[in-house]
Amino acid sequence: MTAVGGGAHYYISKGQAADVEAATAQAAPPAMPVETITIRPEPVRLWSSFSGRLEAVEEVELRPQVSGIIVDVRFEDGQRVKAGDILFVIDPRTYQTAVNQARAELDAARYNLSLAKKERKRAEELVGRGNISKRVFDERNNAYTVASSRVRSAVAALEQAEIALDHAYVKSPINGRVSRVEITKGNYVPAGNGSPVLTTIVSTDSIYADFEVDESRYLSFLNASQQQGEQKVPVQLSIAGQDPISGQVHSFDNRIDANTGTIRTRAVFDNRSGHLLPGMYARLQIGNPDKQQLILLPPKAINTDQDRKFVYTVSPENIVEYRQVTLGVSQNGKRVVTSGLGDNDRVIVEGIMKVRPGMPVAPRPAEDRVS
């Protein structure tokens, strides 16, 4: 028998005590089922977002280098061209005539040089035998020197005439995409200062993206790059309707802008498809050269308490615990947790609204959920 009560004594049997304990157990609420993830730091490359504009790696304003009337245009607006392709032809007849004249003058100069060489050689033999005076020998030697100079001058004149003739055929200096025709067939174009733009060409095999990076991020990128040796800083470029394109930082400027606290940065991307055009607006993400071991959480696991962020964790005894956390940047749809959690902590990701600190729960891994 068991005594119970205060002033009065009541006695119950062992069977009655067992019934009381069973009733009490039935009255206790069952452990709340929740889903958890177990914290495992993973190697992550941190990315920072910026906005920028695309710029051509090479851009040429094509201008005439000789004067004349345009007699032919050999491209269509927007056409892809290769270095050396003829785009415009400026009337070449005058320049061809100059080349022919220079060649004739060179032939004459070479003939005179040959004659002067023979005369000098003959004079050397005669002066050695005393048949002519030293003055005559000097005159013939001087004639040979002058003839040699005239040959060199004629060669230079021919080269200059050939260059002018070549410039009459206006060629693309780079591989790229040509713009529209600015001056059409039949128009006269002058050379020299103030010569007009015939068209423009931009390279397409690769393209630059220019953007501004704040000083602190620049220093972190720089330090990471030095630790990793020659490894390049990775960059991803996104434009509307296109998949992200991977590239790398090409250069940082040589100074920080004192007004903005930023440094001009240039990244380079492959553009053999030609889809990227100079002037386009682009979103860029620049990553650290090395990966770091970081804790990542899905946003649904994170709660807000005024200005504080917290999560619910599950203790080894399956009791809910409140855990304040400090968050870092967003990464691949998750948030980096910089403090508040450690390896093997179990964080509740489903059932958060139904639990409170100190409540017993029945956790199961979120990846084992049956759909």
Salt bridges, closest charged atoms under 4 A:
GLU35 OE2 - ARG364 NH2 3.35
GLU35 OE1 - ARG369 NE 2.95
GLU61 OE1 - ARG63 NH2 2.92
ASP72 OD2 - ARG74 NE 2.89
ASP91 OD2 - ARG93 NH2 2.86
GLU119 OE2 - ARG122 NH1 2.95
GLU119 OE1 - ARG140 NH1 3.66
ASP138 OD1 - LYS134 NZ 2.99
GLU139 OE2 - ARG135 NH1 2.51
GLU162 OE2 - ARG103 NH2 3.56
ASP166 OD1 - LYS171 NZ 2.63
GLU182 OE2 - ARG180 NE 3.36
ASP210 OD1 - ARG266 NE 2.79
ASP214 OD2 - ARG217 NH1 2.69
ASP253 OD2 - ARG264 NE 2.90
ASP270 OD1 - ARG272 NE 2.72
ASP305 OD2 - ARG308 NH2 3.09
GLU321 OE1 - ARG323 NH2 3.77
ASP345 OD2 - ARG323 NH1 3.01
GLU350 OE2 - LYS300 NZ 2.97
GLU350 OE2 - ARG369 NH2 3.70
